[in-house]
Amino acid sequence: MAVRRKKIKLRYKAERVLFSDVLPYELPVIFSNRYFYRFLIENGIKIKNGKVWANDDIPEGAKQILLLLFGFEDLNVLKTKDADKLLSTIPFTFHILHKPTKARALSVIHPANQIEISAFYEKYKSLILYYCNRDSFSIRHPKKVACYFYYRDKLHHQLLGRKADNIELFFNEYESLKTYFSYKRYTYIHKFYEDFLFQRAEKKFPHLMRFDIQSCFDSVYTHSIAWATSGGKDVYKKTFDGEDGTFGNMFDKVMQRMNYNETNGIVIGPEFSRIFAEIILQHIDCSVKRKLEEEGFVENEDYLCFRYVDDYFFFYEKDRLKERAMRLFDAEMKEYKLSISESKTKHFERPFVTEISIAKQGIDKLIKEYLSFHEGKKSEEDMDEDDKPVVVDGEDKDFTRERVAKALENDAHLYFRSNRFITKYKSIVKTTGVGSKDVVNYTLARIERKLVSVLKQFDKVFKCLSMGYEKKLMTEECKAKKLKLERMLTDYLIQLTDVVFFLYADCKRIKTTLKVMTILNDLIIYLDNDYHPSKDEGYQRFSNVIRDAVFRNIQKEIDTVFRISKYNAETPLETLYLLITIRSMRDKYRINQDVIDRYLGLEYDSATGELKDGWKEMNALVIILLLYYYGGSDKYLKQKKGLVKIIKDKYEKEPQGTVKRNAELVILLLDLLACPFIGHNDRRRICSLMGISRPKQEIIEKYLKKRRYMFTRWTDVNLTKELGAKVSLEVYS
C-alpha cells in the first residue's frame, strides 16, 4: 500500500539552505542547524554586499554570540569591515569509517561561513542552476529552486496507537527539506538501475564501462571552478587576472575561506561541495562530448553516457569508441587535477546484472518469506523444540475498540527463526560474491520497511482483542488469545533484533548505525505507547513483562556492541550513536557505566574519583553524545567531571590566535553554554579559554537559557521525528 505523504508549499527564505545543504548527513540526530537558523531569522543576521548585518534591536545575548562568530568586540565594526576578511576559518573535520581499513573525513564549516554560504546561494542561485544544467551526461544535478517538500503524514500513526499523529513542524514547514534545489533525475543511484533509462541503454548497447573519479573531493583544485565557468583553463588564464568578481572566482574564494584558505581539495559532506564538483564535472563532460562529436561519435547513436555525482556509466558497442572516450576523460580530468580510479573501473557485458543486483533480489525474497505476517500458522506440535515461541508470563491489560469476534476467529501468526534467516543470508552473500558491506544497508532498510508493515497488520487483530478484553466482551477468550499473540510477538521481535545486530556486527558504519537505530526505534515506540482511542481515553497496550523482555534484549545487544568494540579516536561515532537509542528508553535499561568507561579507555582514581591521564582524544561530537547520554543524572557525576577536564584540555591546546576561527571549538562552546548538564563554573573556565569575559558569558548564558538550544537539542528529544528528518536528508547513496 502506498505511503501517504503530505505536500508542503515552502515559504521562501534564503537561510533555509542551512537545513539542507550545509551539514553532512552523518551527524548525530540530536545535532542540527534548526536552532541556529532560528537564531539568524529572529535577529535578522545576514551577510549582504560583503558586510555583516543584524537587526537594530538585537538582544545583547545575541549580539555577543554574533561577535563571537566573527571575532570582533564591537557590533558596529562588523558593518564597516568586509566580511571576507573575517571568514578564513578552520573547519571541524571528523572521521567516519568508509572501508574496513580506511576512514573518510567529513567537515562541519564554521557558523560564520554557514551564513556566508546562505548569502552566496541567494545571490548566485540562478547561475548555479545555469552551470549545473549544461551537461546531458549528468543524472543528478540541481534543476530548480525547491518549492515543495514532502513528509510522511502518518508514518507512525498505527505504531503509536494514537487516533491522530500530530506532526510538530519545527518553526517552519521546511525543517526536513532534503535540498535547497530540486534535482534531476535521481536522488539515489539505485533508482537509476531500475529506471527505463538504464534499460533502454541496455537494449541498445551490448557493453558497459563503469568508472569513477579517484578521491574526487580531496583532489579538486578550487581555482578550477573559475576555469570551468569561463570556457576552460586556457581561456581563463588569457582573459582574467584572478581577482575578478565572476561567479567562478567568487565560488572559489568562498570554498577557500571555509577551508582555511586551502586550494587543494574541498570540504567533504555538505551538499554545496557536490554542487561545486558538479559544475566542474559538467564542463569536463561537455568537453569530452564535443571532442567525440568532432571525431564522428554521436551521443544516443554510438554511445550513451550517464554520470551520478562522480560515478560514470558508459554504454557502447565498439571497443575503439570506448578506448577513445576513456582517453579523453582521462586527459580532461588531468587538466583539472582529477584522475580515474583504476580499482573501480569495471566492464560489463549485456545483460548488465551485477552481483549486488542478484544479491538484492535474493534478500528481498528472503525477507518476504521469513518476516511476513501470516494468517495461517504452523502448529506447536509440528515445531522443533527450538522453534517454539519464548513463553513470557504476566498479566495482560491491553484494550481496543472493534470486531472482537472476528479477531478471535483470525488465525494470525508470527513465526521467525533468526538462525535460519542468517544462514540463508550468508548463503546469498557467499554465492553472489558480494561483500556484506555492499548489501547490509539495503537489507536493514528492507527489514525496517517490512517490520512496520507487519506491526500494522498484527495490530489490527491485537487491538480488537484488547478492546474486547477492556469492554468485558468474551473476556476469557480475549485474554487467552492476547497472551498467545504477545508471546508470538515477543519471540518475533527478539529474533529480529538478533538478526539486526548480526548484520551490524560486520559493518559498523554511520549509515548502518542510523538504520539500526530506526529499526530499534520502531520497536520502542510500538511497545512503549498505549492505545488512545480518543483524547479522553487511554488503554495499556502490552503487559510490562512482554515489553521488558524486548527492551532487555535491545539493552543486551547494545551492551555487547560496546564490550566487543574498541574506541578509535579516528572513527568513534559509529558505535556511540547507539547511546541515543539507549537514552530514549527508560533509565533501567541503561548500559552499565563501567562498560562505556572501558570502551572509551577512561580510568578514575579510586581514592579521589578524578579522571586519570592517558585518555584518547575526543572530538566535539563525542563530547556532545556523552553529555547527552549522561544527562542530568547524579549517578554520572564522576563521568561528567572527567569529561569537563577533557573539554578544558581541548581548549587549552588551541592557540589564542585561532581559537575563534576553529569551527569545532566555537560550535562546542555555544552548545556547552546552552547545555543544562554542566555547571556555570565549568562554563566560566571554558569561556575564559576562548577569551570571553565573565560578564559576557553571563549575558550569553541568560540568552541561551531562554532559547534552550543552539545546535544540539539537549532535552525533550523526539527520536521518531529526528530520525524521520534525518532519513529525509539522505541525498547521496
N, C-alpha and C positions, 0 to 999 in steps of 0.2 A: 504494500500500500504506500502511496506517495506520502512524503512527509510534508505537512502543512508549514508554509513559511510566510511570514508577514513581510510585505514590501514597504520600506520606509523611504519617503522622499527626504533628501538631505537639504538642510538649510546650509547655504554656502558660508564657510568661514575658512580663511586661508590657513589658520592654525590647525585645522583638522588633520593636516599632514603628520602631526605629531602622533596621532593614533596609529597610523598605518605604515608610514614609510621611513621612520627614523630609528626604531629599536629593532634589534634582532629578535626573531621568533623564539629563540631558545631561552629567553629569560624566564625566571620563576613566575608562576601565575599571580603571585601577590605583588609583583612589580610591574608598573605600567606608567604611561605618561598621562593617564586620565586626570590626575590631580595637578600635575604641572600645567596641563592645558587649562584647567580652571583658573589656576593662578595667573596665567598670562591674560586670559579673557577678562577676568574680573578687574584687572589693573591696567588694561589697555597697553600691555607691554608688547612692543614690536620693533623691528629694525626697518627703517624707511629712509630712502635716499642716503644710505650709508650711515645713518645716525640711530641711536637707541632712544625710543620714546616710551612714555608711560603717562597715565592719567595725572592731571594736576593734583587731584586729591588722593593720591596713592597712600594707603596706610603706612605708618612708619615701619612696621614689621616687614611689609612687602618691599618697601624701599631698601631696607638693609639687605634683604635677600638679593635684590637686583644688583646692588653694589657689590655684593659678594661674587655674583656670577661674572661680573665684568671687571672686578679687581680695582674699583675706584672708591674713593672716600666720599665723594660729593655727587649727588644725582645730576646737578647742573653740568658737570664735566662730561657726562655721557652724551648730552645733546650737542656738545661742541667738538667732540672727538670723532674721527672716522671709526666706524665700528670695526672695520677690518684690521685696525691696529690693535684691537682688544681680543681678537678671536684666534690667535695662534695658540692652540691648546693641545694637551696630551690626552688622547682617547683612553677610555677604560677598556683594556683588552683582557678578555678571559678566554679560556680554552675549553673546548668540548672534545670528546672522543669522536674521531672521524673514521679511522680504521683501527684494527686491533693494536697496532703499534705506532699510530700517528694521530696527533691532535690537530684540531683546526682552531685558529684564532678568530674570535669574533669581537666586535667593538661596539661600545656604547659611547657616543660622542658627548662632549661637554654640553651642558644645558644651554650655554650661550650660543654654541654652534647649532643647536637644535632650533633656536629662534631664527638664526641666520638661514637655515635650510627652509624654514617656513616662508620667510620673505623671498627667497630665491624661487621657490615654486610659484608663489603668487606673481612675481614679476615675469617669469620666463615659461609659464606653463604652455603657452601657445608654441613657443619654439621647441620645447621638449617634445611635444606631440608631432611637430613637423619633422624633426630629425629622427624620431622613432617610427616614422611611417613611410620611409623611402625604400624599404627592402622587401622583396617578395619572398625571401627565404624565411624570415623570422615568423614563428608561430606563437610567440609570447612577447607582446610589446604594448605599451600604452596606446590606447585608441582614442579616448576622450576623457575629460574630467568626469569622475563618477558622480552620478546624481541620485543613485539609489543604492541601498544595500538591503540584504535580507537577514532576518533571524528566524530560527525555528520557533514558531509561536507557542507550541505546546509540547516541547521536546520531552519534558519530564512530567507532563500532566498526570498521566496514569501511574507512573512510578512513585510519585509523591503522594498519591492517594487523595488528591485535593480536587475540589469541584472546579476551581479556576487556578491557573498558574499565572500569577501577577508578575509580569516582567518589569523589573526595575530598570529604567533607562538612566544610565549614569550621566546626568547633567544635560545630555542632548541625545539625539537619535543615533548618532553615528559612533558610539563608543566601541562598537565591534566592526568598524569599517575595515574591510580587507586591504584595500589600497586606495590611494588618493585618485588614481586613474582607474578606469575600467580597461580591461585587457582583451586583446585579440591574439590568438583564438583560444588558447588553452591555459587554464590556471594550473593544471597538473599534467606532467608529462605522460602519465598512464592513459589520460584521455585521448592523447594523440594516437596511441597504439590501437585504440578501439574505434577510431573515427574513420569515416568514409575516405578522408584524405589519404590516410596511410594505406587503406585497402585499394584505393584507386591507383596509387603508385605501385603497389604490389602486382596489380593486374597488368600494368603497362611495362614494368621493367623487371628483369629477372635477377638483378644484383642490387645489393645494398651495402654501402660502406658507412659504418658509423664511427665517428671520432669526436674528440672534444679537445679543448684548449688546456694545456698544462698550466696548472696553478693560475688561472685566468686573473683573478682579482689581486693576487700577490704580484703579478707580473705587469699589470697595467701601468704605463707611464702617463702621469696626469697631463703632461703637455700635449699628449696625442689627441685629447679631446678637441683642442683647437685645430689640429691638423684635419681631423675627421669632419669638422663643421665648416671648413674653409676650402674644401676641394682637394685636400691631400697635403702631405708633408712638404713637398716641393713648392706648391702654390703658396702655402702659409709662409714659408721662410723667405720667399721672394716678395711677398705682399705686405706682411705685418711685422711690426717691430717687437712684439712680445708684451707690450704694455697697453694694448688696445682695449676697448670696452666691449668687445664682441661677446656673444653668448658663450662660445667655446672657452675663451680666455677667462671669463668670469666663473664658469663652472670649474675650470682648472684651479683657480685661486681658492674657491670655497672648499674643494676637496683637499687641497694642501693644508689650509689653515686648521681644519678639524683633525688633521693627522700630524700636527706639529711640524708643518712645512715640508713634509716628506713628498717627494715627487715619484719615487719608485714604489708602486703598489698603492692601493686604496683601502679604506676601512671595509671590513667584511661583515655582512649581516644585514645592514639596513637595505630597504628597497631602493633608495636613491642610488646606491652603489651599483645595483643591477641596471638601473636606467643609464648611469654613466657608461657602463660597459656596453650596453645595448647600442648606444649611439655610435660608439667606435666600431663595433662588430657590424652594424648595418652599413657603415662606409666600406668596410672590408668586403662584405658580401656583394655590394653593388659593383665594386671594382672587379671582383672575380667574375661576376655575371657578364659584365661589359666585355671583358677580355675573352671570355668563352664565345660570346656572340661574334666578336671580331674574327675568331678562328672558325666560325661556321657552326658552332654548337648552340642550339636554341633550347631554352628552358621549355618544359612541357612536351617537347618533341624528342629531344635527345637525352634529357635527364630531368629529374626533379630533385630539388634540394630543400630541406627544412632544417631550421635551427631553433632549438629551445634553450634560451639563455646561451650557454657555451657548448651545448651538445648538438652535433651535426648529424643529419641523416641524408646521405647522398645516394639516390636511386639512379641506376644507369643500365645500359645494355652493352656498350663497347668498352673494353678494357683501356683502349687508347684514350678515350674521353676521361675515364676515371683517373688515369695516371696524370693527364694534363691538368685536370681540376685540382688534384691533390698538390701538384707542384705550385699552382697559382695560389691556393690557400696558404701553403707554407711560406711562399715569398711575401705575400701581402701581410701576413701576420708578423713576420720578422720585421717588416717596416715599422710596426707598432710595438716591437719588443715582446711579441707573443709567439707561442710555438704550439704545435700539435702534439698531444700526448701519444707517444707510440704504444704505451702499455694498454691504452684504452681504445685503440683503433682496431675494429673488428669487421670482418667481411662476412656477409650472409648471402646464401642462395635461396631463391624462392622455393617453397613458401617460407616467409620470414617469421618463423615461430622460434622464439628464444627459449632457453632453458627456464627463464623466470616465468614466461607466459605459461609454459606447461605446468610448472610447479603451482602457480596460482590457480589454475583450473583444478588441479588435484586437491588443493587446500579448500577451495570453495565446496567441492563435493564432500570432503571430509567433514567440514563444519555443518553442512546441511544434514548429513547422515547422523552425526553424533550429538549435536546440540539442539535439535529440534524439540518442540513441544508436541507430545503425542496424545491423540485421543484414545488409542488402544494401548495396551500395556502387556508386558511380559509378567507372568505371574511369579510370585516369590518362590513357588515350588519349583519353577523351571530355572531359577537363578543359581549360579555357583555361590558358594559361601561368601567369597569376597565381592560378589556383585550386589549383595543385599544392602539396602539403604542404611545409613547410620541412624540408630534409634536414639532420639533425644526426648527424654521425659520432661514433663512440665505442663502446667495448666495453660490452656489457650483461651483468650478472651477477645478474639477479633470479631468484628462485625461489618456488615454491608447492607445493601437495600433490595436486591432483585432476584427473581427467578430461582427460588430456593429448590424447588422440586427438580427443575431441570438440571441444576448444578449437582444435585445428589445422584442423578442418573448418569451424568457425564463421567466417562471412564478416563479422565485426564491422567496423563502420566509423564513424569520427568525421569529420565534414566541416562546416566552418563558415567563412564569409567575413564579416568584420566590416563591410566597406564596404557589402555588400548589406543586412545587418541594419540598419545605421544609416540607410541610405536609406529603407527601408520604415518604420522607426520614426519618422523625421522626417515621412514622408507621413501616418502615423496622427495625429501631433500636429497637423499643419497642417490636415488635413481635418476633424478633430473640433473644432478651435478651442480646445483646452486649452493651458495653459501647461506647459512641461516640468516645472516645479516641482510641478505637481499630480499627476503620474504617475511621477516619477523614483524615489521611494522604493518605490512599488508594483512598478515594473519591476525594480529591483535585488533586491527581496525574492523575486520570482518567478524571476529568474535564479539566485539563490543556491539556491533550492529545487530547481530543475531541475539545476543543476550537481552537487549532492550525489547526486541520483538517477542522473545519467549516470555519475559516477565509480564508483558502486557497481556499476552494470551492466558498465561497462568492466572493473572489477577482477575480476569473476567469470571472465572469459576470460583476462585477463592473468596472474592468479595461477596458473592452471593451467599456462600456458606456462612461467612461472618455475619451477614445481616440476618440470616435465618436464626443463628445462634443468639444474637442480641435480642431479636423480637420474639424469642421463645417459640419459633416455628420449627417443629421437628427437631427439638433441641439436641437430643442424644445422637441422632443420626448426623446432624451437622457437626457436632463436637468430634465424633469419631472420624468423619471424613476430613475435617480440617486438620486434625492431628496427623493423619496419614499423609496429607499433602504437604504439611510442614516438614515432616521427616524427609519426604522426597526432595523438596526444595532445598533443605539444608544440605543434604548429601550432594545434590547437583551443584550448588554454589561452592562448596568446599572442593569438590573435584575440579570445577572450572578454575578456581583460584590456583590450584596446584599446577594446572596447565599454563596459566598466565605467567607464573613465576619460573616455570621450567623454560619457557620461551625467553623470558627476560634475563635469565642467568647467563645465556650465551651471547647477549647483545645489550650491554648496559650503556645505552646512549640516550641523549636528551629526548629525542622524539619518541623513542621506545618507552622511556620513563613516563612521559606525558600520556601515552596511550594506556599504559598500565594504570596510571592514576585515574584516567577516565573510566576504565572498567571497574576499578575498586569504588569509585565514587557512585557509579550506578548501583552497585550492591548496597552501599551505605545508605543512600537516600531512600532506596526501596525498603530496606529493613528497618530503618530508623525513623520513618514517618508513618503516622497513623492515618486512618481514614477520616476525611472531613466532608461528609455528605452536604453539609450546609455550614454557614458561618457560626451557627449556634451549637452544632453537634460535632463531636469528635470521638472516635472509637479506636481502641487499641487494635493494631493490625496483627502483630505477631507476639507470641509469648517471649518474655525476656530470655528464656533458656535457649530458644531457637536463635534469636538474634545474637546472643553471646557466643554460641558455637561458631558462627560465621566470622564474627569480629575477632574472636580469639585466633582463628586460623589466619586472618589477614595480619594480625599482630605478629604471629609466629613467623609468617613468611617474610615480613619486612625485617624482623629481628634477625633472621637467618642471613638476609642480604648484608646487613651491617657486620655480622660476625665473620662471614667468609670473604668480605671485601676489605681492601686496604686503601686508606685515604691517600690520594695522589694530589699534591698541591697543583699539579698541572691541569688535571681534569677532575675536579672534586664534585661537580654539581650533579652528575648522573645519578648518584645514589642519594644525595642529600635532599633532592626534591621530594623523596618519599616521606620526609618529615612533615610535609604539608598535609599529606593524607592522614598520617597518624594524629596530627593535631586536630583534624576535622572530626575525629571520633572522640568518645568520652575519655576522661582522664585515666580511667582504669585500664585503658588499652595502650597507654604509653609504653615505649620500649625502656627497659632498664637502662638508666643513665650510664652505668659503667660500660655497657656495650658501646654506646656512642662515644664515650671518652676514649676507650681503647681504639675504636675505629679512627678517631681524629689524632691519636697519639698524644693525648693530653694526660699529664700526671700531676698530682697535687700532693703537697707536703702533708703528711698525716698529722703533724702537730699543729700547724698554722692554717692549713686549708688553702695556702697560697699555691698558685699555679707555678710549677717548676719550669725552668728554661728548657729550650730544646724543641719547642713546638714548630711545626711546619707552617709556612706562610699561608695566610688566609686572605682571599680577596673579598671585596665588599659584598658580593652575593652570598658567599659562605657565611659571613658575619650576619647578614640580614636573615638568612634562613635559620641560623641557630638562635638568634634573638627572638624570632617569631615563634620558634618551637618552644623555647623556654618560657616565653610569655611573662605573665605577672606572678607565676607560681613561686612560693617561697622555697620549694624543695630544690630549685636550681640556682640558689643564691651564689653558691661556690662557683658554679659554671659561668654565671653572668659576670662575676667579679674577675674571673680569669679572662673572659672574653674582652672585657674593658681594658685589661692590661695589654692584650694583643692589639686592640684598636689604637691605644695610645702609642705603642711602639711603631705602628704603621705610619702615624702622622709625624713622629719624631724623626723618622728616617728620611722624610721628604725635605729637600732644601726649601727655605722660605721663599726663594725667588720663583719657584714653580708650584708651590702648594695650591694656589688658587687657580692655576692653569690645569691642574690634574683633575680630569673628569671623575675618576673614581673617588678621590678624596672629597670633592665638592658634593657629589651625589650622596655619598655615605654620610657626610656631615648633616646635610639637610634632612635626611631620613632619621638620623640619630636625634636631631633636635625635635622631631615630631614623635619619636618613639616613647611610649609610656612605660617601657620595661627597664630603663636605666635611669639613674638618679641625676638630679640637677648638678651636683658637684662633679660627677663624671663628665657631663656635657661641658661644664666650665673648663675643665682641663683640656679637653679636645679642642674647644673653641680657641683657647689661648695658643695652642699649637698652630692654629690656622690664622693667627693674628687678629682674632676677633675679641674685642674688649668685653668685660663683664656686662656693662650697660647694654651694649648692642646684642649680646647673647640673650639677655632677658627680654629685650624687645622682640627678637625673632621667636623665642620660645613662646611668648604670650600670643603672638600672631598664629603660630602653628598649632598651638593648643586648641584654638578656636577652629582652625581649618582641618586639623587632625592628621592629615597626610600630605606628603609631597610626591614621593614616588612609590613607596611601599605602603600597602594597606595593612596596618598592624593589627587591627581588630575587626570583628564582625565580617569576616570573610565568608562569602557565599561561594563555596568551591565549585558548585554546579555551574553557576553563571560565569565564574572566572575561567573555568576550563572551556566553557562554550565560547567565550570571547577569544580564548587562545586558539581554539580549533579554527575559528573564522579567519585568523591571521596566518594560517599555514599556507603560504602562497607559492612556495618553491619546493617541489618534490620531484 
